[in-house]
């Protein structure tokens, strides 16, 4: 992968900016990712999909060096709930007795 860091730099560093909420509503995290990208790092911005990104992050010249990766909301919770649902209902039933 090619990096846009200055020619004197031998190594290109990759940084992941992780937001556990809606990335598009978190301007603070978007500007962190942009700032790191402007300082020569390859950046991956991870989080949940939501509103629009800031215009600079949607620019096609930026996209190949600044990746935006979306999480699927509540996938883990759905799996856990399906596995633990019988136990939950058993506990509720015992409480009634």
N, C-alpha and C positions, 0 to 999 in steps of 0.2 A: 504494500500500500504506500502510496506516495504522500509525503507530508509537505505542507507549505511553510515549514520553518525556515529560518535563514540558512543560506548555504554553508555557513561555518559550523552549524550544528550537525553532528554525526548521527544522532539518534532521534527518532520521532517518538514522542510519548503519547500514549492513548489514555484519556481520562474519561471515566463514566460519571455523569452527574445523575444521581438517582433521586427522584421525587416520589414519595409514597402517596401522593394525591394527584389531582388533576394538573398536569403539566401546563396546560394552556391557560389556566387561571393563576398560575404561579409565575408572575413576571420576574420575580427575584431569581428563580432558578434558571429561567430562560436567559436572563442577562448574565448570570454566572457562566453558563455554557458559551455564550457569545464572547465574553471576555477571555475565557480560556482559549477559544478558537483563535481569537485575534492575537494572542500571545504565542501562537505557533503549535498548539497542541491539537491532536485529533480528538474529537469529543463525541461521546455517545450520550444523548439525553434520554433517560428512561422514565416512564411514568404512565398514568392513565390518560386516555383521550378525553378531550373536552372542548373548550372554546378554541378560537383561532390562535395560532402562534403569532409572535411578533413578525412583521414583514421581513426583517433581515434573515430570520431563520428559514423562511420559505423560499428564499432566493435560490435559483438553480446553481449558482456558482458556489454556494456554501454547502449545499446538500451532500456533495461527495466527500466532504471532510467532517461534516457535523451530522451525525446520524441521529434520527429521532426514532426510538423504539417504544412501541405501545404495549402495555400490559393488558391482558384480558381481565376485566373487573370481576372480582369475587369467584374466580374459578376454583381456587383452593377451598374457599368456604363452602361452595356448593358440594364439592367432593366430600368434605368432612361431614357436612350435614346429612348427606345421603348415607354415609356409613354409620353415623351415630344416632340417627333418627329413631331406630327401634329402642335403643337404650333410653333415650329421652322420654319416649312414651311409656316405657316400663316404669321409670321413676315416677312419672306423673300418676300413673295408675296406682302404684304402691302408696303414694301420698294420700290418695282418696280413701284408701281402706282404713 
